[in-house]
Amino acid sequence: MRDLRDVIIRPLVTEKSMNLLEENKYTFIVGKRSNKTEIKNAIEKIFKVTVEKVSTMNVKGKPKKMGRFVGKKPDYKKAIVKVRSGEKIRIFDNI
């Protein structure tokens, strides 16, 4: 079994993800090789909540310029996790 820190990398805080909190949906950046079952089990173990649904998507990195040099931001995988109503993930309370 993989380490939980390899599955869940960090929470993703954007304006859109903050609007999803009203629907009990939380957004995380996860490992590229993580699947929905691993994500569900990791969230339930780390935050002690019940997960109802997991949606995942692969996000392409955007091209960036630094003067005359052209580069690219890295690709990443994003997961939106729906938690049972009445339960909360505490790290999103202070944001």
C-alpha positions in Angstrom: 0.0 0.0 0.0 1.2 3.5 -0.8 1.9 6.1 1.8 -1.0 8.6 2.4 1.4 11.5 1.7 2.0 10.1 -1.8 -1.8 10.0 -2.5 -2.9 13.4 -1.1 -0.3 16.2 -1.8 -2.0 19.4 -0.7 -5.4 21.2 -0.7 -6.2 23.4 -3.6 -7.5 26.8 -2.6 -9.1 28.8 -5.4 -12.2 31.0 -5.7 -14.0 28.1 -7.4 -13.0 25.5 -4.8 -14.1 27.9 -2.0 -17.6 28.1 -3.7 -17.8 24.3 -3.7 -17.4 24.2 0.1 -21.1 25.1 0.3 -21.9 21.8 -1.3 -19.5 19.8 1.0 -17.0 19.4 -1.8 -13.3 19.8 -1.1 -10.5 20.1 -3.7 -7.1 18.5 -3.4 -4.0 18.0 -5.6 -3.2 14.3 -5.6 -0.5 12.1 -7.0 -0.7 11.4 -10.7 -0.8 7.7 -10.2 -3.6 7.8 -7.5 -6.9 6.3 -8.2 -10.3 7.1 -6.7 -10.3 4.3 -4.2 -6.9 5.3 -2.9 -8.0 8.9 -2.6 -11.2 8.0 -0.8 -9.3 5.8 1.7 -6.6 8.5 2.3 -9.2 11.3 2.9 -11.2 9.1 5.3 -8.1 8.1 7.3 -6.4 11.5 7.5 -9.5 13.7 8.2 -11.9 11.1 9.9 -14.8 11.9 7.6 -17.1 9.8 5.3 -16.5 10.3 1.6 -19.5 9.9 -0.7 -18.0 10.6 -4.1 -14.6 11.3 -5.7 -14.2 13.1 -9.0 -10.7 13.3 -10.6 -9.2 15.2 -13.5 -5.8 15.6 -15.1 -4.9 19.3 -15.5 -2.4 20.4 -18.2 0.3 22.9 -17.1 0.1 26.3 -18.7 3.0 27.8 -20.8 4.9 30.5 -19.0 7.4 33.1 -20.2 10.3 34.6 -18.2 11.7 37.3 -20.4 12.7 35.6 -23.7 12.7 32.1 -22.2 9.7 29.9 -22.6 8.8 27.2 -20.1 5.8 25.3 -18.8 4.1 24.8 -15.4 3.9 21.1 -14.5 0.9 19.0 -15.1 -1.0 17.7 -12.0 -4.0 15.7 -11.0 -6.9 17.3 -9.1 -9.6 15.5 -7.0 -12.9 16.9 -5.8 -14.2 15.0 -2.8 -17.8 15.1 -1.7 -18.2 14.5 2.1 -21.3 13.4 3.9 -23.6 16.3 4.9 -22.9 17.5 8.5 -19.2 16.5 8.3 -16.4 19.0 7.6 -12.7 18.9 6.9 -11.1 21.2 9.4 -8.1 22.6 7.4 -10.6 24.5 5.2 -12.2 26.3 8.2 -9.6 29.0 8.6 -9.4 29.9 5.0 
